[in-house]
Amino acid sequence: MIRFESDYLEGAHPQVLEALVKTNAEQAPGYSEDVYCERAREMIRARFEAPSAAVHFLVGGTQVNAVMIRAILRPHQGVLCAVSGHINAHETGAIEAGGHKVLALPSEDGKITAAAVQAYYDAHWADGSHEHIVQPGMVYISNPTENGTLYTKQELQELYKTCFALGLPLYIDGARLGYGIMAGGDTPAPADYTKYCDAFTIGGTKVGALFGEALVINNHTLAKDFRYLIKQSGGLLAKGRLLGVQFCALMEDDLYFKIAAEADRLALRLRDGFQACGYSMLFESVTNQQYPVLPDALLARLDEKYTYCYWQRVDESHSAVRFCASPFTREEDVDALLADVASLTKNIEAAI
């Protein structure tokens, strides 16, 4: 099978794996207090123009989201996010299990607006019984979103301006941050994540690392005692240097961004190939996630050779599915898929 259902199906990028092997027998202090974690912190601060930010390393996305949100919210508060947001739709209630409600906002493309945040905030405080309702205490977005869509720099600026005015910290889940940054256009640059949010993550798991996420906290108030919370949540990895080594390798010579750019390029080839066969896309994504709307008859044939992620039913005979490109996606696999899509489409059309 040729697999396209996600971008973390393989192990580590060869340069990351080489770095892990090279340093394997070295002895180092535990709990991310080693020279590799410190060097990775310095490299991240330099690349994202965040000289005073706190940088922490955790193992996975759900873990870092749960710890960060717990650190921000008081017991009676909840987190605003898009209804399709990862913490609302794909983390098995991890936030609610930690004692905080996810306050979902309607969204067709996976993004939320400054106006929607303002409206929810105003409606809460205008309610005469607001103390009986979970109070909005922060805002969560991911960039790229679950749908592969991207916030523009202006949208991020407007959202952060509103959040700041309302006293709602803005947290950005960057599980696929590299793919978003390298998509080009008017998407935020690395330094914009330092300027226009209180905290963000640099996802390694889905962008070339064996595992690991880097959390960058711009708001010094939120950074206070954060290692206590990581430890209490079971997230302080004893062999923390494994995270530092990987992020050193990813930040070296911009490897993180180079492999993300290549995956984006291959994903756009997929998009163009599907569209050339007459198929529409559920979302306008320019990242490594693409969502073609395909006939069920075609999907049944593709199932014999390829994997993908089912997304949603579109009508009685069509479904939207997700194809992902990863740091390991090969040009020849993209060629094979597109050739089969074109051939099978002709056969299906001829049979109708």
Backbone hydrogen bonds in HBPLUS format (Angstrom, degrees):
<---DONOR---> <-ACCEPTOR-->    atom                        ^
c    i                          cat <-CA-CA->   ^        H-A-AA   ^      H-
h    n   atom  resd res      DA  || num        DHA   H-A  angle D-A-AA Bond
n    s   type  num  typ     dist DA aas  dist angle  dist       angle   num
A0002-ILE N   A0305-LYS O   2.93 MM 303  6.31 162.5  1.96 155.9 160.5     1
A0307-THR N   A0002-ILE O   3.06 MM 305  6.44 144.6  2.19 147.3 148.4     2
A0004-PHE N   A0307-THR O   3.00 MM 303  5.54 145.7  2.12 120.7 131.4     3
A0324-CYS N   A0004-PHE O   2.62 MM 320  5.06 165.7  1.64 150.2 155.1     4
A0013-HIS N   A0208-GLY O   2.85 MM 195  4.97 169.2  1.87 147.4 144.6     5
A0016-VAL N   A0013-HIS O   2.85 MM   3  5.23 125.0  2.16 112.4 127.7     6
A0017-LEU N   A0013-HIS O   2.88 MM   4  6.15 165.3  1.91 162.5 167.5     7
A0018-GLU N   A0014-PRO O   2.85 MM   4  5.95 153.7  1.92 142.7 150.3     8
A0019-ALA N   A0015-GLN O   3.14 MM   4  6.24 150.9  2.23 132.2 139.1     9
A0020-LEU N   A0016-VAL O   3.04 MM   4  6.38 152.4  2.11 148.9 156.5    10
A0021-VAL N   A0017-LEU O   2.94 MM   4  6.21 160.7  1.98 152.9 157.9    11
A0022-LYS N   A0018-GLU O   2.86 MM   4  5.98 162.4  1.89 149.8 155.2    12
A0023-THR N   A0019-ALA O   3.18 MM   4  6.25 148.4  2.28 141.0 147.5    13
A0024-ASN N   A0021-VAL O   3.21 MM   3  4.97 160.5  2.25 101.4 107.2    14
A0026-GLU N   A0023-THR O   3.12 MM   3  5.44 156.3  2.18 112.1 119.5    15
A0033-GLU N   A0030-GLY O   3.28 MM   3  5.93 149.6  2.38 115.3 122.7    16
A0031-TYR N   A0238-ALA O   2.88 MM 207  4.66 154.1  1.94 119.9 128.5    17
A0038-GLU N   A0034-ASP O   3.20 MM   4  6.44 159.6  2.24 146.8 152.9    18
A0039-ARG N   A0035-VAL O   2.92 MM   4  6.04 153.8  1.99 140.1 147.4    19
A0040-ALA N   A0036-TYR O   2.86 MM   4  6.05 157.0  1.91 146.7 153.4    20
A0041-ARG N   A0037-CYS O   2.88 MM   4  6.11 153.6  1.95 146.1 153.2    21
A0042-GLU N   A0038-GLU O   3.07 MM   4  6.34 159.0  2.11 146.1 151.1    22
A0043-MET N   A0039-ARG O   2.94 MM   4  6.21 155.8  2.00 150.0 156.7    23
A0044-ILE N   A0040-ALA O   2.91 MM   4  6.10 158.9  1.96 151.5 156.8    24
A0045-ARG N   A0041-ARG O   2.90 MM   4  6.10 166.2  1.92 153.9 157.9    25
A0046-ALA N   A0042-GLU O   3.01 MM   4  6.15 155.0  2.07 143.0 149.8    26
A0047-ARG N   A0043-MET O   2.92 MM   4  6.09 164.3  1.95 148.3 152.7    27
A0048-PHE N   A0044-ILE O   2.94 MM   4  5.96 157.2  1.99 153.2 158.4    28
A0050-ALA N   A0045-ARG O   2.76 MM   5  4.56 162.4  1.79 138.9 144.2    29
A0049-GLU N   A0046-ALA O   3.32 MM   3  5.02 161.2  2.35  97.4 102.4    30
A0053-ALA N   A0050-ALA O   3.21 MM   3  5.42 165.6  2.23 113.7 118.1    31
A0054-ALA N   A0217-ILE O   3.13 MM 163  5.12 158.2  2.18 147.2 144.6    32
A0217-ILE N   A0054-ALA O   2.82 MM 163  5.12 169.4  1.83 156.6 160.3    33
A0056-HIS N   A0215-LEU O   2.88 MM 159  5.09 158.5  1.92 145.1 152.1    34
A0215-LEU N   A0056-HIS O   2.74 MM 159  5.09 171.4  1.75 157.7 160.6    35
A0058-LEU N   A0213-GLU O   2.96 MM 155  5.36 166.5  1.98 158.4 162.6    36
A0213-GLU N   A0058-LEU O   2.82 MM 155  5.36 157.8  1.86 150.6 152.1    37
A0212-GLY N   A0059-VAL O   2.88 MM 153  4.20 120.6  2.24 162.4 145.8    38
A0064-VAL N   A0060-GLY O   3.09 MM   4  6.31 163.6  2.11 149.6 153.7    39
A0065-ASN N   A0061-GLY O   2.93 MM   4  6.08 162.4  1.96 154.8 160.0    40
A0066-ALA N   A0062-THR O   2.95 MM   4  6.07 165.1  1.97 150.7 154.8    41
A0067-VAL N   A0063-GLN O   3.05 MM   4  6.26 162.3  2.08 151.5 156.2    42
A0068-MET N   A0064-VAL O   2.96 MM   4  5.98 166.3  1.98 148.5 152.8    43
A0069-ILE N   A0065-ASN O   2.97 MM   4  6.01 167.6  1.99 151.6 155.5    44
A0070-ARG N   A0066-ALA O   3.02 MM   4  6.02 154.2  2.09 138.7 146.4    45
A0071-ALA N   A0067-VAL O   2.96 MM   4  6.14 145.6  2.09 142.3 151.7    46
A0072-ILE N   A0068-MET O   3.15 MM   4  6.43 139.9  2.31 142.9 152.8    47
A0073-LEU N   A0069-ILE O   3.08 MM   4  6.19 172.6  2.08 159.4 160.2    48
A0077-GLN N   A0074-ARG O   3.00 MM   3  5.50 166.5  2.02 129.0 130.3    49
A0135-GLN N   A0076-HIS O   3.20 MM  59  6.38 157.7  2.25 156.5 153.7    50
A0078-GLY N   A0135-GLN O   2.80 MM  57  5.96 150.0  1.89 150.3 153.8    51
A0137-GLY N   A0078-GLY O   2.84 MM  59  5.54 167.1  1.86 159.1 158.9    52
A0079-VAL N   A0101-LYS O   3.00 MM  22  6.55 149.7  2.09 156.5 165.8    53
A0103-LEU N   A0079-VAL O   2.76 MM  24  5.60 167.9  1.77 142.2 145.9    54
A0080-LEU N   A0138-MET O   2.99 MM  58  6.23 174.1  1.99 149.6 147.6    55
A0140-TYR N   A0080-LEU O   2.76 MM  60  5.97 167.7  1.77 177.5 176.9    56
A0081-CYS N   A0103-LEU O   3.14 MM  22  6.32 152.0  2.22 144.4 144.4    57
A0105-LEU N   A0081-CYS O   2.73 MM  24  5.90 153.5  1.79 154.6 162.1    58
A0085-GLY N   A0082-ALA O   2.80 MM   3  4.83 160.9  1.84 109.7 115.3    59
A0083-VAL N   A0105-LEU O   2.82 MM  22  5.29 136.0  2.01 160.9 148.7    60
A0088-ASN N   A0085-GLY O   2.91 MM   3  5.28 138.1  2.09 108.0 120.7    61
A0089-ALA N   A0085-GLY O   2.87 MM   4  6.01 151.1  1.95 159.1 168.8    62
A0090-HIS N   A0086-HIS O   2.86 MM   4  5.05 158.3  1.90 138.4 143.1    63
A0094-ALA N   A0091-GLU O   2.83 MM   3  5.58 141.6  1.97 124.2 134.5    64
A0097-ALA N   A0093-GLY O   2.77 MM   4  5.93 153.4  1.84 154.1 162.5    65
A0098-GLY N   A0095-ILE O   3.07 MM   3  5.17 136.3  2.26  97.4 109.8    66
A0100-HIS N   A0095-ILE O   3.24 MM   5  5.74 164.2  2.27 141.9 139.3    67
A0099-GLY N   A0096-GLU O   2.90 MM   3  5.07 161.2  1.94 108.1 113.4    68
A0117-VAL N   A0113-THR O   3.18 MM   4  6.49 157.1  2.23 148.1 153.6    69
A0118-GLN N   A0114-ALA O   2.95 MM   4  6.18 163.6  1.98 151.0 155.8    70
A0119-ALA N   A0115-ALA O   2.90 MM   4  6.06 158.7  1.95 146.4 152.3    71
A0120-TYR N   A0116-ALA O   3.03 MM   4  6.21 161.5  2.07 146.1 150.5    72
A0121-TYR N   A0117-VAL O   2.97 MM   4  6.13 166.9  1.99 153.1 157.1    73
A0122-ASP N   A0118-GLN O   2.86 MM   4  6.03 166.1  1.88 153.4 157.5    74
A0123-ALA N   A0119-ALA O   2.91 MM   4  6.03 159.8  1.96 147.0 152.8    75
A0124-HIS N   A0120-TYR O   2.97 MM   4  6.18 154.0  2.04 148.5 155.2    76
A0125-TRP N   A0121-TYR O   3.19 MM   4  6.51 168.5  2.20 155.2 156.4    77
A0126-ALA N   A0122-ASP O   2.88 MM   4  5.97 132.3  2.12 142.8 156.5    78
A0127-ASP N   A0124-HIS O   3.25 MM   3  5.46 147.9  2.36 100.8 109.9    79
A0130-HIS N   A0127-ASP O   3.11 MM   3  5.15 137.5  2.30 125.6 118.8    80
A0132-HIS N   A0129-SER O   2.87 MM   3  5.65 164.1  1.90 125.9 130.8    81
A0133-ILE N   A0130-HIS O   3.01 MM   3  5.18 163.6  2.04 112.4 115.9    82
A0139-VAL N   A0169-PRO O   2.89 MM  30  6.23 161.5  1.93 165.5 165.9    83
A0171-TYR N   A0139-VAL O   2.90 MM  32  6.22 168.1  1.91 167.2 170.9    84
A0141-ILE N   A0171-TYR O   3.08 MM  30  6.52 154.7  2.15 161.1 167.6    85
A0173-ASP N   A0141-ILE O   2.77 MM  32  6.13 165.3  1.79 154.6 157.7    86
A0143-ASN N   A0173-ASP O   3.25 MM  30  6.57 150.2  2.34 151.1 155.0    87
A0145-THR N   A0149-THR O   2.96 MM   4  5.41 162.6  1.99 152.4 158.2    88
A0148-GLY N   A0145-THR O   3.04 MM   3  5.17 166.1  2.06 112.0 113.6    89
A0156-LEU N   A0152-THR O   2.99 MM   4  6.26 159.9  2.03 152.6 157.8    90
A0153-LYS N   A0186-ASP O   2.83 MM  33  6.01 150.3  1.91 173.2 167.4    91
A0157-GLN N   A0153-LYS O   2.90 MM   4  6.13 158.0  1.95 149.3 155.7    92
A0158-GLU N   A0154-GLN O   2.92 MM   4  6.13 165.0  1.94 153.3 156.6    93
A0159-LEU N   A0155-GLU O   2.94 MM   4  6.09 158.0  1.99 145.5 151.9    94
A0160-TYR N   A0156-LEU O   2.90 MM   4  6.05 165.7  1.92 152.4 156.3    95
A0161-LYS N   A0157-GLN O   2.89 MM   4  6.06 157.7  1.94 149.6 156.2    96
A0162-THR N   A0158-GLU O   3.08 MM   4  6.26 160.1  2.12 145.8 150.4    97
A0163-CYS N   A0159-LEU O   2.89 MM   4  6.12 165.7  1.91 152.3 156.8    98
A0164-PHE N   A0160-TYR O   2.82 MM   4  5.92 163.6  1.84 151.9 156.3    99
A0165-ALA N   A0161-LYS O   3.03 MM   4  6.20 158.5  2.08 142.8 148.8   100
A0166-LEU N   A0162-THR O   2.99 MM   4  6.20 146.2  2.10 148.5 157.7   101
A0167-GLY N   A0163-CYS O   2.94 MM   4  5.98 113.1  2.40 139.6 156.0   102
A0168-LEU N   A0163-CYS O   2.83 MM   5  4.81 162.4  1.86 147.7 146.9   103
A0167-GLY N   A0164-PHE O   3.20 MM   3  5.07 151.2  2.28  97.3 106.0   104
A0198-ASP N   A0170-LEU O   2.86 MM  28  5.35 153.2  1.93 144.6 153.7   105
A0172-ILE N   A0199-ALA O   2.96 MM  27  6.38 161.0  2.00 146.7 152.0   106
A0201-THR N   A0172-ILE O   3.08 MM  29  6.58 139.0  2.25 158.2 170.5   107
A0177-LEU N   A0174-GLY O   2.93 MM   3  4.29 162.6  1.96 110.1 106.0   108
A0203-GLY N   A0174-GLY O   2.78 MM  29  5.48 146.6  1.89 145.0 136.9   109
A0179-TYR N   A0176-ARG O   3.09 MM   3  5.63 122.7  2.43 113.7 126.4   110
A0180-GLY N   A0176-ARG O   3.35 MM   4  6.73 151.0  2.44 150.7 159.1   111
A0180-GLY N   A0177-LEU O   3.05 MM   3  5.22 121.6  2.41  99.9 114.7   112
A0181-ILE N   A0177-LEU O   2.95 MM   4  6.25 167.0  1.97 163.6 166.4   113
A0182-MET N   A0178-GLY O   3.03 MM   4  6.11 162.2  2.06 151.0 155.5   114
A0183-ALA N   A0180-GLY O   3.19 MM   3  5.26 159.8  2.24 103.9 110.0   115
A0192-ASP N   A0189-ALA O   2.92 MM   3  5.32 136.4  2.11 111.9 124.6   116
A0193-TYR N   A0190-PRO O   3.13 MM   3  5.68 144.5  2.26 112.5 121.1   117
A0194-THR N   A0191-ALA O   3.12 MM   3  5.27 137.7  2.31  99.3 111.0   118
A0195-LYS N   A0191-ALA O   3.20 MM   4  6.55 146.1  2.32 142.3 151.7   119
A0196-TYR N   A0192-ASP O   2.90 MM   4  5.85 159.0  1.95 151.9 155.8   120
A0218-ASN N   A0198-ASP O   2.78 MM  20  5.08 138.1  1.96 131.5 143.7   121
A0219-ASN N   A0198-ASP O   3.14 MM  21  5.03 151.1  2.23 144.3 139.3   122
A0200-PHE N   A0216-VAL O   2.90 MM  16  5.36 154.6  1.97 149.0 157.4   123
A0216-VAL N   A0200-PHE O   2.76 MM  16  5.36 177.4  1.76 176.6 176.3   124
A0202-ILE N   A0214-ALA O   2.72 MM  12  5.03 153.9  1.79 148.2 157.0   125
A0214-ALA N   A0202-ILE O   3.10 MM  12  5.03 173.5  2.10 136.6 138.4   126
A0204-GLY N   A0212-GLY O   2.92 MM   8  5.22 133.2  2.15 146.0 155.7   127
A0207-VAL N   A0204-GLY O   2.95 MM   3  4.96 152.1  2.03 105.6 114.7   128
A0209-ALA N   A0204-GLY O   2.86 MM   5  4.83 158.5  1.91 144.2 138.5   129
A0205-THR N   A0212-GLY O   3.13 MM   7  5.39 127.1  2.43 143.7 148.2   130
A0222-LEU N   A0219-ASN O   3.02 MM   3  5.57 128.9  2.29 113.0 124.6   131
A0223-ALA N   A0220-HIS O   3.14 MM   3  5.01 136.0  2.35  93.1 105.6   132
A0226-PHE N   A0223-ALA O   3.21 MM   3  5.39 154.3  2.28 134.0 127.6   133
A0228-TYR N   A0225-ASP O   3.08 MM   3  5.47 133.4  2.30 106.5 118.7   134
A0229-LEU N   A0226-PHE O   3.01 MM   3  5.20 117.2  2.42  99.5 114.2   135
A0230-ILE N   A0226-PHE O   2.99 MM   4  6.38 154.5  2.06 151.8 159.6   136
A0231-LYS N   A0227-ARG O   3.01 MM   4  6.15 168.0  2.02 147.5 150.2   137
A0232-GLN N   A0228-TYR O   2.87 MM   4  6.07 164.9  1.89 150.5 155.3   138
A0233-SER N   A0229-LEU O   2.97 MM   4  6.00 140.0  2.14 140.3 149.8   139
A0235-GLY N   A0230-ILE O   2.78 MM   5  4.95 158.2  1.83 161.3 153.7   140
A0234-GLY N   A0231-LYS O   2.99 MM   3  5.15 163.3  2.02 111.0 114.9   141
A0242-LEU N   A0239-LYS O   3.02 MM   3  6.04 166.9  2.04 129.8 132.7   142
A0243-LEU N   A0240-GLY O   2.94 MM   3  5.56 145.6  2.06 117.4 125.8   143
A0244-GLY N   A0240-GLY O   3.37 MM   4  6.79 157.5  2.42 145.0 151.0   144
A0245-VAL N   A0241-ARG O   2.84 MM   4  5.96 167.6  1.86 156.7 158.7   145
A0247-PHE N   A0243-LEU O   3.06 MM   4  6.33 163.9  2.09 154.6 158.5   146
A0248-CYS N   A0244-GLY O   2.92 MM   4  6.06 147.4  2.02 148.2 157.4   147
A0249-ALA N   A0245-VAL O   3.11 MM   4  6.36 159.9  2.15 146.1 150.7   148
A0250-LEU N   A0246-GLN O   2.91 MM   4  6.22 153.1  1.99 146.8 155.0   149
A0251-MET N   A0247-PHE O   2.95 MM   4  5.94 152.2  2.03 140.8 147.1   150
A0252-GLU N   A0248-CYS O   2.98 MM   4  6.01 135.0  2.19 142.7 154.3   151
A0256-TYR N   A0250-LEU O   2.70 MM   6  4.72 152.7  1.77 153.1 144.0   152
A0254-ASP N   A0251-MET O   3.22 MM   3  5.08 155.4  2.28 123.1 116.3   153
A0255-LEU N   A0252-GLU O   3.10 MM   3  6.00 153.2  2.18 127.1 131.3   154
A0257-PHE N   A0254-ASP O   3.06 MM   3  5.41 121.0  2.42 106.0 119.3   155
A0258-LYS N   A0254-ASP O   2.99 MM   4  6.24 153.9  2.05 155.2 163.6   156
A0259-ILE N   A0255-LEU O   2.99 MM   4  6.15 171.3  1.99 164.0 163.5   157
A0260-ALA N   A0256-TYR O   3.30 MM   4  6.34 146.0  2.42 132.3 141.5   158
A0261-ALA N   A0257-PHE O   2.96 MM   4  6.07 154.5  2.02 141.9 148.4   159
A0262-GLU N   A0258-LYS O   3.13 MM   4  6.39 155.8  2.19 146.6 152.2   160
A0263-ALA N   A0259-ILE O   3.16 MM   4  6.33 157.3  2.21 140.9 146.4   161
A0264-ASP N   A0260-ALA O   2.95 MM   4  6.20 157.9  2.00 150.0 156.4   162
A0265-ARG N   A0261-ALA O   2.98 MM   4  6.21 155.0  2.04 145.3 152.1   163
A0266-LEU N   A0262-GLU O   3.08 MM   4  6.38 160.7  2.12 150.1 154.0   164
A0267-ALA N   A0263-ALA O   2.95 MM   4  6.13 154.0  2.02 147.6 155.3   165
A0268-LEU N   A0264-ASP O   2.94 MM   4  6.18 153.1  2.02 151.4 158.0   166
A0269-ARG N   A0265-ARG O   3.10 MM   4  6.42 139.7  2.27 139.8 150.8   167
A0270-LEU N   A0266-LEU O   3.08 MM   4  6.46 148.9  2.18 142.4 150.3   168
A0271-ARG N   A0267-ALA O   2.92 MM   4  6.31 160.2  1.96 149.2 154.3   169
A0272-ASP N   A0268-LEU O   2.89 MM   4  6.05 168.9  1.91 147.3 150.1   170
A0273-GLY N   A0269-ARG O   2.90 MM   4  6.01 151.7  1.98 143.1 151.4   171
A0274-PHE N   A0270-LEU O   2.92 MM   4  6.19 160.9  1.95 158.8 162.7   172
A0275-GLN N   A0271-ARG O   2.97 MM   4  6.19 165.5  1.99 154.1 158.6   173
A0276-ALA N   A0272-ASP O   2.86 MM   4  5.99 146.0  1.98 141.4 150.9   174
A0277-CYS N   A0274-PHE O   3.09 MM   3  5.26 137.5  2.28  99.2 111.1   175
A0279-TYR N   A0274-PHE O   3.11 MM   5  5.52 161.2  2.14 144.2 139.8   176
A0278-GLY N   A0275-GLN O   2.88 MM   3  4.97 158.4  1.93 107.0 112.4   177
A0293-VAL N   A0280-SER O   2.92 MM  13  5.71 159.8  1.96 158.8 155.4   178
A0282-LEU N   A0291-TYR O   2.76 MM   9  5.50 168.6  1.78 169.7 167.3   179
A0325-ALA N   A0288-ASN O   3.01 MM  37  5.20 151.5  2.09 141.0 150.0   180
A0290-GLN N   A0323-PHE O   2.96 MM  33  5.31 162.5  1.99 152.1 157.9   181
A0323-PHE N   A0290-GLN O   2.83 MM  33  5.31 161.3  1.87 155.9 162.3   182
A0321-VAL N   A0292-PRO O   3.12 MM  29  5.94 160.6  2.16 163.3 165.4   183
A0294-LEU N   A0319-SER O   2.89 MM  25  5.62 156.8  1.95 162.6 155.0   184
A0319-SER N   A0294-LEU O   2.98 MM  25  5.62 160.4  2.02 159.2 160.5   185
A0298-LEU N   A0295-PRO O   3.01 MM   3  5.28 125.4  2.32 102.9 116.2   186
A0299-LEU N   A0295-PRO O   3.08 MM   4  6.46 161.5  2.12 153.8 159.0   187
A0296-ASP N   A0317-SER O   2.86 MM  21  5.62 164.1  1.89 146.4 146.2   188
A0300-ALA N   A0296-ASP O   2.95 MM   4  6.15 151.7  2.03 147.0 153.8   189
A0301-ARG N   A0298-LEU O   3.07 MM   3  5.29 126.1  2.37 101.0 114.4   190
A0302-LEU N   A0298-LEU O   2.91 MM   4  6.23 158.2  1.95 153.6 160.7   191
A0303-ASP N   A0299-LEU O   2.89 MM   4  6.00 144.0  2.02 147.4 155.7   192
A0304-GLU N   A0301-ARG O   3.19 MM   3  5.72 158.2  2.24 110.9 117.1   193
A0305-LYS N   A0302-LEU O   2.94 MM   3  5.68 161.8  1.98 122.9 128.1   194
A0306-TYR N   A0302-LEU O   2.80 MM   4  5.63 166.7  1.81 170.4 172.2   195
A0309-CYS N   A0322-ARG O   2.98 MM  13  4.94 172.6  1.99 146.1 148.6   196
A0322-ARG N   A0309-CYS O   2.66 MM  13  4.94 159.7  1.70 146.6 154.1   197
A0311-TRP N   A0320-ALA O   2.92 MM   9  5.42 145.9  2.04 149.6 147.8   198
A0312-GLN N   A0320-ALA O   3.13 MM   8  5.28 157.6  2.18 135.4 140.2   199
A0320-ALA N   A0312-GLN O   2.79 MM   8  5.28 170.9  1.80 170.1 170.6   200
A0314-VAL N   A0318-HIS O   3.07 MM   4  5.51 164.1  2.09 139.3 139.8   201
A0315-ASP N   A0318-HIS O   3.31 MM   3  5.28 166.4  2.33 133.8 134.1   202
A0329-THR N   A0326-SER O   3.12 MM   3  5.17 164.5  2.15 108.6 113.5   203
A0333-ASP N   A0330-ARG O   3.07 MM   3  5.30 131.0  2.32 101.0 113.9   204
A0334-VAL N   A0330-ARG O   3.22 MM   4  6.64 153.2  2.30 150.7 157.7   205
A0335-ASP N   A0331-GLU O   2.91 MM   4  6.22 159.7  1.95 152.0 158.3   206
A0336-ALA N   A0332-GLU O   2.95 MM   4  6.08 156.5  2.00 138.7 144.7   207
A0337-LEU N   A0333-ASP O   3.02 MM   4  6.19 164.1  2.05 145.9 149.8   208
A0338-LEU N   A0334-VAL O   3.00 MM   4  6.17 172.6  2.01 156.6 158.6   209
A0339-ALA N   A0335-ASP O   2.94 MM   4  6.06 154.9  2.00 147.9 155.4   210
A0340-ASP N   A0336-ALA O   2.98 MM   4  6.16 157.8  2.03 148.1 154.1   211
A0341-VAL N   A0337-LEU O   2.86 MM   4  6.10 157.2  1.91 152.4 159.3   212
A0342-ALA N   A0338-LEU O   3.00 MM   4  6.13 165.4  2.02 147.2 150.7   213
A0343-SER N   A0339-ALA O   2.98 MM   4  6.15 163.4  2.00 147.5 152.3   214
A0344-LEU N   A0340-ASP O   2.80 MM   4  5.82 169.9  1.81 152.9 156.4   215
A0345-THR N   A0341-VAL O   2.90 MM   4  5.87 150.6  1.99 142.7 151.0   216
A0346-LYS N   A0342-ALA O   3.24 MM   4  6.44 157.1  2.29 142.9 147.7   217
A0347-ASN N   A0343-SER O   3.12 MM   4  6.45 155.9  2.18 146.3 153.1   218
A0348-ILE N   A0344-LEU O   2.86 MM   4  6.10 157.0  1.91 150.6 156.6   219
A0349-GLU N   A0345-THR O   2.92 MM   4  6.09 164.3  1.94 152.2 156.5   220
A0350-ALA N   A0346-LYS O   2.93 MM   4  6.06 152.6  2.01 144.9 152.4   221
A0351-ALA N   A0347-ASN O   3.07 MM   4  6.25 135.3  2.28 137.1 148.2   222
A0351-ALA N   A0348-ILE O   3.14 MM   3  5.15 129.2  2.41  93.8 107.3   223
A0352-ILE N   A0349-GLU O   3.26 MM   3  5.33 146.9  2.38  97.2 106.5   224
